[in-house]
Amino acid sequence: MSVRIDAKGKIYTDIVRKEEVPVLIQTLTNVIHGHIFLRPEQRIKDGLNDSPEVFIAVTQAEIYSPGGQLLHKADFLTVNKQHIVWLRPDDERPARPAEPPGV
């Protein structure tokens, strides 16, 4: 692994370590349960506001209607940041019963 340190002391490496953070995202029309990846020292707010990207990557995404009906599951989903009403860590998410076979 190569490491470079600039004049200000910032360290650059080939590897960017990130942590998986479970989140709950309220969009204009749906609720999304999933995971985003942040650098260890980053807050969710920093990850959203400091990035020039228009979309955020969400993994293990489950999209629900406003009434709570599961509409779609995806291993990977991108969400337009301008469509997010609010976003919070999902560490308080209650366990859901297992789905019946064949669903």
C-alpha positions as CSV (number, residue, x, y, z in Angstrom):
1,M,0.0,0.0,0.0
2,S,1.4,3.4,-0.9
3,V,1.1,6.3,1.4
4,R,1.6,10.0,0.6
5,I,1.5,12.9,3.1
6,D,1.0,16.4,1.7
7,A,2.5,19.6,3.0
8,K,-0.5,20.1,5.4
9,G,-0.1,16.6,6.9
10,K,-3.0,15.1,5.2
11,I,-2.5,11.4,4.6
12,Y,-3.4,9.8,1.2
13,T,-3.5,6.0,0.7
14,D,-4.8,3.7,-2.0
15,I,-7.4,2.3,0.5
16,V,-10.3,4.3,1.9
17,R,-11.7,2.6,5.0
18,K,-15.4,2.9,5.5
19,E,-17.9,1.7,8.0
20,E,-21.4,0.3,7.2
21,V,-24.1,2.4,8.9
22,P,-27.7,1.3,9.0
23,V,-30.0,4.2,8.1
24,L,-33.7,5.0,7.8
25,I,-34.4,7.5,4.9
26,Q,-37.7,9.3,4.4
27,T,-38.0,10.5,0.8
28,L,-40.8,12.6,-0.7
29,T,-42.9,9.4,-1.3
30,N,-41.4,6.4,0.5
31,V,-39.3,5.1,3.4
32,I,-36.1,3.3,2.8
33,H,-34.3,1.0,5.2
34,G,-30.7,0.3,4.2
35,H,-27.0,0.9,4.7
36,I,-24.6,3.6,3.7
37,F,-20.9,3.7,4.0
38,L,-19.0,6.4,5.8
39,R,-15.3,7.0,6.8
40,P,-14.9,6.1,10.5
41,E,-14.5,9.8,11.6
42,Q,-17.5,11.0,9.5
43,R,-20.9,11.8,10.8
44,I,-23.9,11.1,8.5
45,K,-24.4,14.8,8.0
46,D,-20.8,15.2,6.9
47,G,-21.1,12.3,4.4
48,L,-24.1,14.0,2.8
49,N,-23.1,17.6,2.9
50,D,-19.4,17.3,2.1
51,S,-19.8,15.2,-1.0
52,P,-20.4,17.0,-4.3
53,E,-22.3,13.8,-5.5
54,V,-26.0,14.2,-6.3
55,F,-26.8,10.6,-5.3
56,I,-25.9,8.5,-2.3
57,A,-25.4,4.8,-2.5
58,V,-27.6,2.6,-0.3
59,T,-27.0,-1.1,0.0
60,Q,-29.4,-3.8,1.3
61,A,-32.3,-1.4,0.5
62,E,-35.9,-2.1,1.4
63,I,-38.4,0.5,0.1
64,Y,-41.7,0.9,1.9
65,S,-44.9,2.7,1.1
66,P,-46.1,5.4,3.5
67,G,-48.5,2.8,4.9
68,G,-45.6,0.4,5.7
69,Q,-46.0,-2.1,2.8
70,L,-42.8,-3.5,1.4
71,L,-42.6,-2.4,-2.2
72,H,-39.1,-3.4,-3.3
73,K,-35.8,-4.9,-2.1
74,A,-32.5,-4.1,-3.8
75,D,-28.9,-5.1,-3.0
76,F,-27.9,-1.6,-4.3
77,L,-29.9,1.6,-4.8
78,T,-28.9,5.2,-5.5
79,V,-31.0,8.0,-3.9
80,N,-31.1,11.6,-5.1
81,K,-30.1,13.7,-2.1
82,Q,-32.6,16.4,-3.1
83,H,-35.4,13.9,-2.6
84,I,-34.4,13.1,1.0
85,V,-36.8,14.7,3.6
86,W,-34.8,13.3,6.6
87,L,-32.3,10.6,7.3
88,R,-31.3,9.0,10.6
89,P,-29.3,6.1,11.9
90,D,-31.5,3.0,12.0
91,D,-30.1,1.4,15.2
92,E,-33.6,1.5,16.8
93,R,-35.2,-0.5,14.0
94,P,-37.5,-3.2,15.5
95,A,-37.1,-6.8,14.3
96,R,-39.6,-7.8,11.6
97,P,-41.0,-11.3,11.4
98,A,-39.5,-13.5,8.8
99,E,-41.2,-13.5,5.4
100,P,-43.2,-16.7,4.5
101,P,-41.4,-19.0,2.0
102,G,-41.8,-18.1,-1.6
103,V,-42.1,-14.3,-1.0
